[in-house]
Amino acid sequence: MVNLFSGLFRKSKMPYKNHPPSVLQDFSQYDTEYIMYCIEQEQKVSWLEAELHTSDDPKEIAMQTLEVACAFYGGDWAGIIEVDLEMDVWNPLWCFNMNKRDKLHRPFGEFEVAKFMPNWVRSLKEGKPIIIQNVKDVQKEYPEEYAVYKRLQVDSVIGVPFGPNPVGFLAIRNPTRYVSRTSMMSILAYVLHRAMAQQKTIDSAKLAMSPDEIQSDRDIIINFFGSMEIHTSQGVLKERDFNSPKSSRVATYLLLNRKSSHTAWEIVEELWPEEPDKMDALCNYIRGYIHTFRKAFALVSPYPLIVTAASGYQINHDFHIMTDLQQFDLLWEKAQHATSVSHKAELLKKAVDLYKGHVFENACDEHWIVGTVTQYKSRYIGIVNELLATLMEVGDYSGVQHYATKAKKITPENVKAYYWLVCAMTKLDCSELAKNEIAHAKKGLTSEEFASLKKMFLSDKSLSDELLREAE
């Protein structure tokens, strides 16, 4: 990757057309603090320039920049605040804390309300720095803003806005130096803004990767939800194409544990520990299982996916591999940081759509993979329930009906899927369908699960007495 900030501080190499005046300037008009500020700013910017050129990781660059900002202004915390004025929210993205034990993120809510911070909203709209040397000065006029300061342990604060896309602030809590001089913060805010933009590009590229977007014969997309599929630039290899259940298990085990190599003995011990009397024979068979897989994979790639190593077998590290499990996790992570309800809903929908069934469904009950299966099943239930609640909140009742129906089929034990489905049908004036769903729930759920569903119905005052009687 080309260095992220290779041209950020580049000095002009063009010679001056005119020599600067030989008469020394009169600096008596400037106070000592300002002169020291200018000298230190030049030194820190030069140092930061050299440091940034050693990294192309946006987060690493941002953290280094925040540390410089915090130290330069003598603060105890520096952070990037992302703002969405349309949705009236803001939240911290990256931050640096001088006190490693001070977990400032804890007092932050999942999202903070922007309207409670009128001085910051005005600063952002006007594109001007905000300087509050004593938060008590705003207590009387802006009590809600003052309450936020107290919760976040802010005695004084300075912030510089940046934008567009993304929009936000570089903020420093409790600064003790150069409080009224913000030009250094503006320089650092620009660096942070570019780091954020680059991180967004990287995240988007990860999420956008799909079979249609495979660019080279070294790119692979693997789907584990449901039946395994491997997508390459030359085609799609499906699990049934291996024509060998044990071969597909070996390949799946290596793909899910692809950071290291594994001996034949390790593979057998993980996959078939219940057959100790066959260990030696199975170890010998591993080579054959891998050969079967490689032969099938050769139909869609000129390179082997599984290669031999000094200590056994491993996945070929020359491939660029993206799995649906990784995409699922990335979408979930992005959804937690989405600043608008609509964006969050779209990310959750994409994650839910990826889940087509248990991880490696044909072996989902086997001990070697059951932990992964359970982890993603639980996460899917959590994500789909969050999506249903979000869609219900914005009034997308048809969307609730669609995703709740799908969730019932994939995870029939998900009690909340029945609850949201009945609520959506009620909103759509489909009371008979709602009654039918309650009847299906009585048959499909265990007595304990239905009792839990019944409690949800009884606590929901919007449901009619007729529906509540149906749940009796």
CORDABEL-V868480 format. One record per residue. N is the residue number from 1. SS is DSSP state (alpha for helix, beta for strand, coil for the rest). PHI is phi in radians with two decimals (NA if undefined). OMEGA is omega as a letter, one per 30 degrees, with the letter a starting at -180 (* if undefined). Layout:
# CORDABEL-V868480
<<N:SS:PHI:OMEGA> <N:SS:PHI:OMEGA>>
This chain:
# CORDABEL-V868480
<<1:coil:NA:l> <2:coil:-1.12:a> <3:coil:-0.96:a> <4:coil:-0.99:a> <5:coil:-2.09:a> <6:coil:-1.08:a> <7:coil:-1.96:a> <8:coil:-1.11:a> <9:coil:-1.93:a> <10:coil:-1.02:a> <11:coil:-1.52:l> <12:coil:-1.19:l> <13:coil:-1.78:l> <14:coil:-1.34:l> <15:coil:-1.25:l> <16:coil:-1.17:l> <17:coil:-1.29:l> <18:coil:-2.16:l> <19:coil:-1.20:l> <20:coil:-1.12:a> <21:coil:-1.06:a> <22:coil:-1.38:a> <23:coil:-1.37:l> <24:coil:-1.11:l> <25:coil:-1.31:l> <26:coil:-1.54:a> <27:coil:-1.69:a> <28:coil:-1.15:a> <29:coil:-1.28:a> <30:coil:-1.74:l> <31:coil:-1.39:a> <32:alpha:-1.06:a> <33:alpha:-1.07:a> <34:alpha:-1.14:l> <35:alpha:-1.13:l> <36:alpha:-1.13:l> <37:alpha:-1.05:a> <38:alpha:-1.12:a> <39:alpha:-1.14:a> <40:alpha:-1.16:l> <41:alpha:-1.06:l> <42:alpha:-1.09:l> <43:alpha:-1.15:a> <44:alpha:-1.19:l> <45:alpha:-1.14:l> <46:alpha:-1.12:l> <47:alpha:-1.13:a> <48:alpha:-1.13:l> <49:alpha:-0.99:a> <50:alpha:-1.13:a> <51:alpha:-1.20:a> <52:alpha:-1.15:a> <53:coil:-1.28:l> <54:coil:-1.66:a> <55:coil:-2.43:l> <56:coil:-2.15:l> <57:coil:-1.61:a> <58:alpha:-0.97:a> <59:alpha:-1.19:l> <60:alpha:-1.08:l> <61:alpha:-1.10:a> <62:alpha:-1.10:a> <63:alpha:-1.13:l> <64:alpha:-1.17:l> <65:alpha:-1.15:l> <66:alpha:-1.13:l> <67:alpha:-1.09:l> <68:alpha:-1.09:a> <69:alpha:-1.07:a> <70:alpha:-1.10:a> <71:alpha:-1.22:a> <72:alpha:-1.08:a> <73:coil:-1.68:l> <74:coil:1.13:l> <75:coil:-1.58:l> <76:coil:-1.91:l> <77:beta:-2.78:l> <78:beta:-2.33:a> <79:beta:-2.70:l> <80:beta:-1.69:l> <81:beta:-1.90:l> <82:beta:-1.51:a> <83:beta:-2.22:l> <84:beta:-2.19:a> <85:coil:-1.19:l> <86:coil:-1.08:l> <87:coil:-1.66:l> <88:coil:1.09:l> <89:beta:-2.38:l> <90:beta:-2.60:l> <91:beta:-2.79:a> <92:beta:-1.30:l> <93:beta:-1.74:l> <94:beta:-2.14:l> <95:beta:-2.62:l> <96:beta:-2.16:a> <97:beta:-2.10:l> <98:coil:-1.12:l> <99:coil:-1.70:a> <100:coil:-1.09:a> <101:coil:-1.53:a> <102:coil:-1.52:a> <103:coil:-1.52:a> <104:alpha:-1.14:a> <105:alpha:-1.08:a> <106:alpha:-1.06:l> <107:alpha:-1.17:l> <108:coil:-1.22:l> <109:coil:-1.34:l> <110:coil:-0.99:l> <111:coil:-2.44:l> <112:beta:-1.78:a> <113:beta:-1.52:a> <114:alpha:-1.22:a> <115:alpha:-1.15:l> <116:alpha:-1.38:a> <117:coil:-2.14:a> <118:alpha:-1.06:l> <119:alpha:-1.14:l> <120:alpha:-1.30:l> <121:alpha:-1.10:l> <122:alpha:-1.13:l> <123:alpha:-1.04:a> <124:alpha:-1.17:a> <125:alpha:-1.16:a> <126:alpha:-1.52:a> <127:coil:1.21:a> <128:coil:-2.07:l> <129:coil:-1.11:l> <130:beta:-1.99:a> <131:beta:-2.28:l> <132:beta:-2.17:a> <133:coil:-1.40:l> <134:coil:-2.62:a> <135:alpha:-1.13:l> <136:alpha:-1.14:l> <137:alpha:-1.16:a> <138:alpha:-1.82:a> <139:coil:-1.03:a> <140:coil:-1.28:a> <141:coil:-1.40:a> <142:coil:-2.27:a> <143:alpha:-1.09:a> <144:alpha:-1.19:l> <145:alpha:-1.16:l> <146:alpha:-1.10:l> <147:alpha:-1.09:l> <148:alpha:-1.13:l> <149:alpha:-1.04:a> <150:alpha:-1.13:l> <151:alpha:-1.12:a> <152:coil:-1.64:l> <153:coil:1.06:a> <154:coil:-1.75:l> <155:coil:-1.73:l> <156:coil:-2.60:a> <157:beta:-2.79:l> <158:beta:-2.28:l> <159:beta:-2.56:l> <160:beta:-2.17:a> <161:beta:-1.35:l> <162:beta:-2.48:l> <163:coil:2.82:f> <164:coil:-1.61:l> <165:coil:0.79:g> <166:coil:-1.57:a> <167:coil:-2.05:l> <168:beta:3.01:a> <169:beta:-2.37:l> <170:beta:-1.69:a> <171:beta:-2.12:l> <172:beta:-2.23:a> <173:beta:-1.56:l> <174:coil:0.90:l> <175:coil:-1.21:a> <176:coil:-2.16:a> <177:coil:-2.33:l> <178:coil:0.88:a> <179:coil:-1.07:a> <180:coil:-1.61:a> <181:coil:-2.01:a> <182:coil:-1.97:a> <183:alpha:-1.11:l> <184:alpha:-1.13:l> <185:alpha:-1.10:l> <186:alpha:-1.11:l> <187:alpha:-1.11:a> <188:alpha:-1.19:l> <189:alpha:-1.11:l> <190:alpha:-1.14:l> <191:alpha:-1.03:a> <192:alpha:-1.17:l> <193:alpha:-1.07:l> <194:alpha:-1.19:l> <195:alpha:-1.13:l> <196:alpha:-1.09:a> <197:alpha:-1.10:l> <198:alpha:-1.18:l> <199:alpha:-1.11:l> <200:alpha:-1.10:l> <201:alpha:-1.10:l> <202:alpha:-1.11:a> <203:alpha:-1.10:l> <204:alpha:-1.11:l> <205:alpha:-1.11:l> <206:alpha:-1.13:a> <207:alpha:-1.29:a> <208:alpha:-1.41:a> <209:coil:-1.07:a> <210:coil:-2.61:a> <211:alpha:-0.92:a> <212:alpha:-1.29:a> <213:alpha:-1.92:l> <214:coil:-1.20:a> <215:coil:-1.72:a> <216:coil:-2.50:a> <217:coil:-1.36:l> <218:coil:-1.81:l> <219:beta:-1.63:l> <220:beta:-2.37:l> <221:beta:-2.08:a> <222:beta:-2.09:l> <223:beta:-1.80:l> <224:coil:-1.85:a> <225:beta:-1.17:a> <226:coil:1.41:l> <227:coil:-1.55:a> <228:coil:-1.21:l> <229:beta:-2.37:l> <230:beta:-2.10:a> <231:beta:-1.81:l> <232:beta:-2.24:l> <233:coil:-1.17:a> <234:coil:-1.85:l> <235:beta:2.72:a> <236:beta:-2.13:l> <237:beta:-1.82:a> <238:beta:-1.79:a> <239:alpha:-0.99:a> <240:alpha:-1.15:a> <241:alpha:-1.24:l> <242:alpha:-1.22:a> <243:coil:1.00:a> <244:coil:-2.77:a> <245:alpha:-0.97:a> <246:alpha:-1.23:l> <247:alpha:-1.11:l> <248:alpha:-1.17:l> <249:alpha:-1.19:l> <250:alpha:-1.09:a> <251:alpha:-1.08:a> <252:alpha:-1.12:l> <253:alpha:-1.05:l> <254:alpha:-1.16:l> <255:alpha:-1.19:l> <256:alpha:-1.35:l> <257:coil:-2.24:a> <258:coil:-1.52:a> <259:coil:-1.32:a> <260:coil:-2.41:l> <261:coil:-1.61:a> <262:beta:-2.43:l> <263:coil:-1.31:l> <264:alpha:-1.03:l> <265:alpha:-1.07:l> <266:alpha:-1.05:a> <267:alpha:-1.10:a> <268:alpha:-1.12:a> <269:alpha:-1.09:l> <270:alpha:-1.35:a> <271:alpha:-1.47:a> <272:coil:-2.34:a> <273:coil:-1.19:a> <274:coil:-1.38:l> <275:coil:-2.12:a> <276:alpha:-1.09:a> <277:alpha:-1.28:a> <278:alpha:-1.93:a> <279:alpha:-0.96:a> <280:alpha:-1.09:a> <281:alpha:-1.13:a> <282:alpha:-1.12:l> <283:alpha:-1.05:l> <284:alpha:-1.23:a> <285:alpha:-1.30:a> <286:alpha:-0.92:l> <287:alpha:-1.00:l> <288:alpha:-1.18:l> <289:alpha:-1.09:l> <290:alpha:-1.20:l> <291:alpha:-1.07:l> <292:alpha:-1.03:l> <293:alpha:-1.13:a> <294:alpha:-1.11:l> <295:alpha:-1.13:l> <296:alpha:-1.18:a> <297:alpha:-1.16:l> <298:coil:-1.09:l> <299:coil:-1.27:a> <300:coil:-2.14:l> <301:coil:-2.75:l> <302:coil:-1.39:a> <303:coil:-2.05:l> <304:coil:-1.32:l> <305:coil:-1.47:l> <306:beta:-1.87:a> <307:beta:-2.16:l> <308:beta:-1.51:l> <309:beta:-2.33:a> <310:coil:-1.02:a> <311:coil:-1.92:l> <312:beta:2.36:a> <313:beta:-2.15:l> <314:beta:-2.69:l> <315:beta:-1.35:a> <316:coil:-1.09:a> <317:coil:-1.29:l> <318:coil:-1.35:l> <319:coil:-1.50:l> <320:beta:-1.77:a> <321:beta:-1.89:l> <322:beta:-2.21:l> <323:beta:-1.88:l> <324:alpha:-1.15:l> <325:alpha:-1.14:l> <326:alpha:-1.13:l> <327:alpha:-1.07:l> <328:alpha:-1.03:l> <329:alpha:-1.14:a> <330:alpha:-1.12:l> <331:alpha:-1.11:l> <332:alpha:-1.09:l> <333:alpha:-1.11:l> <334:alpha:-1.12:a> <335:alpha:-1.10:l> <336:alpha:-1.20:a> <337:alpha:-1.93:l> <338:coil:-1.16:a> <339:coil:-1.72:l> <340:coil:-2.26:a> <341:alpha:-1.11:a> <342:alpha:-1.14:l> <343:alpha:-1.16:l> <344:alpha:-1.07:a> <345:alpha:-1.09:a> <346:alpha:-1.13:l> <347:alpha:-1.15:l> <348:alpha:-1.14:l> <349:alpha:-1.06:l> <350:alpha:-1.08:l> <351:alpha:-1.13:a> <352:alpha:-1.08:a> <353:alpha:-1.15:l> <354:alpha:-1.21:a> <355:coil:-1.40:a> <356:coil:-1.80:a> <357:coil:2.60:a> <358:coil:-1.03:l> <359:beta:-1.05:l> <360:coil:0.78:a> <361:alpha:-0.94:a> <362:alpha:-1.21:l> <363:alpha:-2.33:a> <364:coil:-1.11:a> <365:coil:-1.63:a> <366:coil:-1.39:a> <367:alpha:-1.03:a> <368:alpha:-1.24:a> <369:alpha:-2.18:a> <370:alpha:-1.10:l> <371:alpha:-1.10:l> <372:alpha:-1.17:l> <373:alpha:-1.03:a> <374:alpha:-1.14:a> <375:alpha:-1.03:a> <376:alpha:-1.35:l> <377:alpha:-1.13:l> <378:alpha:-1.11:l> <379:alpha:-1.17:l> <380:alpha:-1.06:l> <381:alpha:-1.04:l> <382:alpha:-1.11:a> <383:alpha:-1.19:a> <384:alpha:-1.17:l> <385:alpha:-1.18:l> <386:alpha:-1.17:l> <387:alpha:-1.10:a> <388:alpha:-1.07:l> <389:alpha:-1.13:a> <390:alpha:-1.17:l> <391:alpha:-1.13:l> <392:alpha:-1.11:a> <393:alpha:-1.10:a> <394:coil:-1.60:l> <395:coil:1.45:l> <396:coil:-1.57:a> <397:alpha:-1.24:l> <398:alpha:-1.14:l> <399:alpha:-1.11:l> <400:alpha:-1.07:a> <401:alpha:-1.05:a> <402:alpha:-1.12:a> <403:alpha:-1.31:l> <404:alpha:-1.21:l> <405:alpha:-1.09:l> <406:alpha:-1.13:a> <407:alpha:-1.11:l> <408:alpha:-1.06:a> <409:alpha:-1.24:a> <410:alpha:-1.37:l> <411:coil:-2.27:a> <412:coil:-1.09:l> <413:coil:-1.46:a> <414:coil:-1.34:a> <415:alpha:-1.08:a> <416:alpha:-1.17:l> <417:alpha:-1.11:l> <418:alpha:-1.12:a> <419:alpha:-1.07:a> <420:alpha:-1.17:l> <421:alpha:-1.13:l> <422:alpha:-1.12:l> <423:alpha:-1.08:a> <424:alpha:-1.14:l> <425:alpha:-1.12:l> <426:alpha:-1.11:l> <427:alpha:-1.14:a> <428:coil:-1.55:l> <429:coil:1.04:l> <430:coil:-1.97:a> <431:alpha:-1.13:l> <432:alpha:-1.15:l> <433:alpha:-1.11:l> <434:alpha:-1.09:l> <435:alpha:-1.10:l> <436:alpha:-1.08:l> <437:alpha:-1.15:l> <438:alpha:-1.13:l> <439:alpha:-1.12:l> <440:alpha:-1.10:a> <441:alpha:-1.12:l> <442:alpha:-1.04:a> <443:alpha:-1.42:a> <444:alpha:-1.52:a> <445:coil:-1.67:l> <446:coil:-1.24:a> <447:alpha:-1.06:l> <448:alpha:-1.19:l> <449:alpha:-1.13:a> <450:alpha:-1.20:l> <451:alpha:-1.09:l> <452:alpha:-1.13:l> <453:alpha:-1.11:l> <454:alpha:-1.06:l> <455:alpha:-1.06:l> <456:alpha:-1.10:l> <457:alpha:-1.09:a> <458:alpha:-1.15:a> <459:alpha:-1.47:a> <460:coil:-1.69:a> <461:coil:-1.23:a> <462:coil:-1.42:a> <463:coil:-1.42:a> <464:coil:-1.28:l> <465:alpha:-1.08:a> <466:alpha:-1.09:l> <467:alpha:-1.18:l> <468:alpha:-1.13:l> <469:alpha:-1.18:l> <470:alpha:-1.12:a> <471:coil:-1.43:a> <472:coil:-1.19:*>>
